[in-house]
Amino acid sequence: MDTFVSHPFVLLVVSLAAQWVAVYVGDLIRKKMRPVKEEEWADFDMVRAAAMTLLGLIIGFSFAMAVTRYDQRKNLEEAEANAIGTEYVRADFLSAEDAARARELLRRYVDQRVAFYLARDEGQVGQINADTEKLHAELWSAIVRAVTPQQTAVEALVVSGMNDVLNSQGYTQAAWWNRIPDAAWGLMGLVAISCNLLFGYGERRTSTLALALPLIVSIAFFLIADIDSPRSGVIRNLPQNLIALSQTMKTH
């Protein structure tokens, strides 16, 4: 399932083909096996309308879930940039040598975080995460070495700021993993195919208009998957705040 939902264009083609087949099968059942009797049309229309309503509600809820996760990723990127920028300024409280070391590491760290957001290949992401973990250790070691055994209030502020920097990366990673569950996608697909079967079966005569529903639903699936897939598709979470922070750091 992840192969499809992580590649919105693939999902668009597959869902469109599956729903067109469902319409065709429904139309074939009506023609060859069991046409709808005249006295059954009222009940059939009620069942079909209920199924279409259910499909619309599921798509609407799934779209809301995707948008919520998209907004969360944007907000956490902003929070991450703020945490790094704040710690960069707090480095003034350290000695000149320690401050220079901390700032150099923070500049490298920001570049790694920007690369994380822009990467599309999972293999590349694995290497970025490994490099980020090494920088985590170097950043924490640099701060621990810079403070005295009896921390002053100012030194505690610097340590707290570095802790926020490291934690913010974890929150961001958790948000990128938090996507629409496969079970929800499976339910949407099952309901969509069922609706298209009913749609094809309920056509009084074969018409190209029967292809309208599969196309509309597939576009809705594409949009949901695109918003919910951080690394693929058209709509992406660009690290605008981190990029701006990186540029500011390089000029100071």
N, C-alpha and C positions, 0 to 999 in steps of 0.2 A: 504493500500500500504506500509506503514512504517513497518508492520510486516514482509513483504517479503524482502525489500531492506536492512533492518537492520540485517537480518540473511542470508548472502550470500549462504549458503548451501541449505537453504529452497528455495531461489530464483532459484538456479540451478535446483533443482528437479522439481519445479512447471513449470518453463519456458521450460524445456526439455519435460515434459509430454504434455504441451499445444501445443508446436510446432509439436511434433510427431502426435498428434491428428489432427492438421491442415493439415499435409502432407497426412494422411490417408483419411481425408474428401475430399481433393482435388483429390486424386487418385480415390476415390469412385465416385465422380461427373463425372470424365472422363469416367469411366467404365460403370456406370449405367444410367447416365442422359444425358450428352451432351459431346461427344468426340470432340476433336479439328479437324476441317476439314483441309484437305491438304493445301488449299489456305489460311488458316488463320495462318499457322505456323510462317510466317515471322513477321506478326504484333504481334503475341503472344510473340515471342522471344524478340521483342523490348520492350514490356511492362514489361516482366519478368526481363530483364536486367536493365531497369530503376528502377524497384522496388528494386532489389538487390543493385544497386548503392546507392539509397536513404538510405537503411538500413545500408550499410557500412559507409556512411557519418554520419548518426545519431550516430552510435556506436563510430565512431572516435571522434566526438565532445564531446560525453558524457564521453569518456575515458579522453580526455584532461581536461574537467571540474573537474573530480574526482582527477586527478593528481595535478591540480592547487590547489585544496582545501587541498590535503594531504601535499603538500609543504608549504602551508600557515600555517597549524597547526604545522609543524615542526619548521618553522621560528619563530612563536610566542612562542613556548616552549623555544627556545633558548633565545629570547628577555626577556621572563619572568625570566629565570634563571639569566640573566645578570642584570636585574633590582634589583632582590633580593640580589644578590651578591654584587652589588655596594652599596646598602643601608646598608648591613651588615658591610662593611668597613667604611662607613661614620658615623657609630655609634661611632667611635673614637672621633668625635667632641663633643659628649655629656659627661656629667659627668659620673664617673665610675658606679654609681648606675643606672642611666638611660640607659647607654650603655648596661649594663648587662641585664636589663629588655628587651630592644629592641631586643637584639640578641637572647635571650631565645624565645621570641615570633616569631622571624623570623625562628628559627630552627623548631619550631612547625608548622609554616606556610608552610615551604618547604615540610615537611612530608605530610601535607594535600594535597598539590599540586601533589606530587608524587602519592598519593592514588587516586586522581581524574583521573589521566591518566591511571592508572592500573585497575581501577574498571570496571567490566563488567555488574554488576547488577544495574539497574536504581534505585532501592530502596536504594542501598548503595550509589549511587551518590547523591541522595537527602540528605542523612545524612551528607555526606562530604561537600556539598554546604552549609548546615546550619552551620556546624562547621567552615567553611571558613569565612562565614559572621560574626560570633562572633569574630574570630581572626582579621578580618578587623577592627572591632570597637576597639578591644584592642590595635592593632598596632597604629591606628591613635590617640587614647587617650594617649598612652605612649609617642608619639612624641610631641603632643600638650602640654602635661604636662611638657615636658623636655625643651621646648624653652621659652625664656623670652618674655614679652609683646612687647618689642622693639627688634624685631628679628635682629640679626647680619646677615651678608652675609653668614657666615658659617652655621648658624642655618637654614637659608632659603634653603641652599643646602640640608640639611638633610630632611626638610619638602618636598622639591621637589622630592627627591629620594623616600620617602615613597609614595608620590602621584603616582609616576611611578609604584611602586610595586602593588598598588591597581588597577590602570588602566590596567595593563598588564593582570590581571586575567579576566577582562571584555572583553578585546580583544580576549583572548583565548576562552572564553565561546562563544562569537559570532561566531568565526571560526568553532567551533564544531557544532553549530546549522546550519551553512551555508552548506547545502548539495544539491545534485542534486534534483530539484523539482519533486514532484510526477507526474506532468503533462508530464515532459520529459520521465519518466519511462513508463507512460501510452502510450505515442506516440511510444516509442521504441517497446513496447510489441505489439501494434496494427500493426505496420509496419512489425514486425517479423512474426506474425501470417499470415498476408496477403501474405508475400513472400513465406511462407511455403505452403499455399494454392495453390499459383501459381506454386510452385515447384512440388507439388504432382500432380496437374492437368496437368502439362506439361510433365510428365514422359511418354515416349512412351510404356514402359512396367514396371511392378512392380519390384523394385530392392531394395536391402538393402542399396544401396548408397543414397537413398532418406533420410535416417536417418542421413546422414553426416551433412547437413545444420543445423538441430535443435541442434545437439551436439555442433557444432562450435559456433553458436550464443549464446547458453546457457553458454558456457565457457566464452565467451566475457562478457555476463551479470554478471556472477559470479565475474569476475575480477574487473569490474567497481564497483559493489556493495561492494566488499571486500575493495577496496581502499577508497571508500566513507563512509565506516562504521567504525568510530574510535574505537568502543568498541567490535566489533565482527569480526569474520573471521580470516584469516591468517596474513594479512598485517596490522600492528597496529602502532600507534604513540607512541613509547616508550620514556619516559622522561629521556633520557640519561644525558642531561645537568643538570636537576634538581637533579637526583640521585647523580651525581658527586659533585654537590654543597652541597647536604646534607651531604655527606661523608666528604667533606672538612670542613664544619662547625663543625662537631662533633670532629674533631681533633684539633680545635683551640679554 
